[in-house]
Amino acid sequence: MHGSYTHPDGSDVFPYPNNAAIFNADGSLRFQLKVVDPRVHHIDCLHGGTLPKKFEGMLGVLVAYSENDMPAWAYAVNPEHPDLIDAMQWVRY
């Protein structure tokens, strides 16, 4: 698995595809993000672009559909719910 670990056994890192989390300002875990779309291999990065208007105020993340794919599909994150929401937006590089 990619990344570095604080615990030698890797237990501090969430496995794919639910490999990201939202934390509160005090550093406590709000929730681990959950991928409900079976096409998603992993969550890759934050989406710095805009999302469709209906997702206004939500955080965007980019996901990859396979281990070797570029993160090209935008999903929205509702700050009150862990399930990723497909924004049906492709990000062109």
C-alpha contacts under 8 A as a table, 3 or more apart, distances in Angstrom:
res1	aa1	res2	aa2	distance
1	M	15	P	7.94
5	Y	8	P	6.24
5	Y	9	D	7.86
5	Y	10	G	5.55
5	Y	12	D	6.71
5	Y	13	V	6.91
6	T	10	G	7.34
6	T	12	D	6.63
7	H	10	G	5.46
7	H	11	S	6.25
7	H	12	D	6.08
8	P	11	S	7.81
10	G	13	V	5.75
11	S	14	F	7.53
13	V	19	N	7.28
14	F	18	N	6.47
14	F	19	N	4.56
14	F	20	A	6.62
15	P	18	N	6.08
15	P	19	N	5.06
16	Y	19	N	4.91
16	Y	41	H	6.77
16	Y	42	H	5.42
16	Y	43	I	7.78
17	P	34	K	7.82
17	P	35	V	6.44
17	P	40	V	6.81
17	P	41	H	5.33
17	P	42	H	4.29
17	P	43	I	6.58
18	N	32	Q	7.04
18	N	33	L	5.77
18	N	34	K	5.16
18	N	35	V	5.79
18	N	42	H	6.80
18	N	43	I	7.09
19	N	32	Q	7.70
19	N	33	L	7.25
19	N	42	H	6.65
19	N	43	I	6.28
20	A	32	Q	6.03
20	A	33	L	5.55
20	A	43	I	6.67
21	A	29	L	7.37
21	A	30	R	7.57
21	A	31	F	5.79
21	A	32	Q	4.09
21	A	33	L	5.12
22	I	29	L	6.41
22	I	30	R	5.51
22	I	31	F	5.56
22	I	32	Q	6.30
22	I	33	L	7.05
23	F	26	D	7.89
23	F	27	G	5.76
23	F	28	S	5.64
23	F	29	L	4.49
23	F	30	R	4.92
23	F	31	F	7.01
24	N	27	G	5.36
24	N	28	S	5.40
24	N	29	L	6.17
24	N	30	R	5.72
25	A	28	S	7.42
29	L	32	Q	7.63
31	F	81	H	7.94
31	F	82	P	6.06
32	Q	82	P	6.31
33	L	82	P	4.69
33	L	83	D	6.03
33	L	84	L	6.72
34	K	82	P	5.53
34	K	83	D	4.67
34	K	84	L	6.06
35	V	38	P	7.54
35	V	40	V	7.03
35	V	83	D	6.07
35	V	84	L	5.65
36	V	83	D	6.53
36	V	84	L	6.81
37	D	40	V	5.89
37	D	86	D	7.98
38	P	41	H	7.85
39	R	65	Y	5.60
40	V	43	I	7.64
40	V	63	V	6.54
40	V	64	A	6.02
40	V	65	Y	4.54
40	V	66	S	7.09
41	H	63	V	7.44
41	H	64	A	5.78
41	H	65	Y	4.82
41	H	66	S	5.02
41	H	67	E	6.40
42	H	63	V	5.79
42	H	64	A	5.68
42	H	65	Y	7.05
42	H	66	S	7.53
42	H	67	E	7.56
43	I	61	V	7.07
43	I	62	L	6.24
43	I	63	V	4.41
43	I	64	A	6.54
43	I	71	P	7.86
44	D	61	V	7.27
44	D	62	L	5.69
44	D	63	V	5.18
44	D	64	A	6.64
44	D	71	P	6.02
45	C	61	V	5.63
45	C	62	L	5.36
45	C	63	V	7.18
45	C	71	P	7.51
46	L	59	L	7.77
46	L	60	G	5.96
46	L	61	V	4.26
46	L	62	L	6.03
47	H	50	T	7.85
47	H	59	L	7.57
47	H	60	G	4.78
47	H	61	V	4.62
47	H	62	L	5.64
47	H	74	A	6.92
48	G	60	G	7.25
51	L	55	F	6.13
51	L	56	E	6.96
51	L	60	G	7.05
51	L	74	A	7.75
51	L	76	A	7.71
51	L	87	A	7.05
51	L	89	Q	7.61
52	P	55	F	5.76
52	P	56	E	7.13
52	P	87	A	7.02
52	P	89	Q	7.96
53	K	56	E	5.21
55	F	58	M	5.60
55	F	76	A	6.72
55	F	87	A	7.76
58	M	76	A	6.12
58	M	77	V	5.70
58	M	78	N	5.70
58	M	79	P	6.99
59	L	76	A	5.78
59	L	77	V	5.18
59	L	78	N	7.15
59	L	79	P	7.76
60	G	74	A	6.40
60	G	75	Y	5.65
60	G	76	A	4.58
60	G	77	V	6.03
61	V	74	A	5.71
61	V	75	Y	5.41
61	V	76	A	6.39
61	V	77	V	7.42
62	L	71	P	5.36
62	L	72	A	6.07
62	L	73	W	5.37
62	L	74	A	4.65
62	L	75	Y	6.22
63	V	71	P	4.75
63	V	72	A	6.26
63	V	73	W	5.45
63	V	74	A	6.56
63	V	75	Y	7.35
64	A	67	E	7.11
64	A	69	D	5.57
64	A	70	M	5.91
64	A	71	P	4.27
64	A	72	A	6.23
64	A	73	W	6.79
65	Y	69	D	6.34
65	Y	71	P	7.68
66	S	69	D	5.25
69	D	72	A	7.99
72	A	90	W	5.67
72	A	91	V	4.98
72	A	92	R	6.75
72	A	93	Y	7.94
73	W	88	M	7.38
73	W	89	Q	5.93
73	W	90	W	4.70
73	W	91	V	5.98
74	A	86	D	6.84
74	A	87	A	5.76
74	A	88	M	6.89
74	A	89	Q	5.37
74	A	90	W	6.24
74	A	91	V	6.89
75	Y	84	L	6.04
75	Y	85	I	5.30
75	Y	86	D	4.61
75	Y	87	A	4.92
75	Y	88	M	7.49
75	Y	89	Q	7.72
76	A	84	L	5.92
76	A	85	I	4.97
76	A	86	D	6.44
76	A	87	A	6.03
77	V	81	H	7.53
77	V	82	P	7.24
77	V	83	D	7.28
77	V	84	L	5.49
77	V	85	I	6.41
78	N	81	H	5.42
78	N	82	P	7.12
78	N	83	D	7.82
78	N	84	L	7.62
78	N	85	I	7.88
79	P	82	P	7.60
86	D	89	Q	7.83
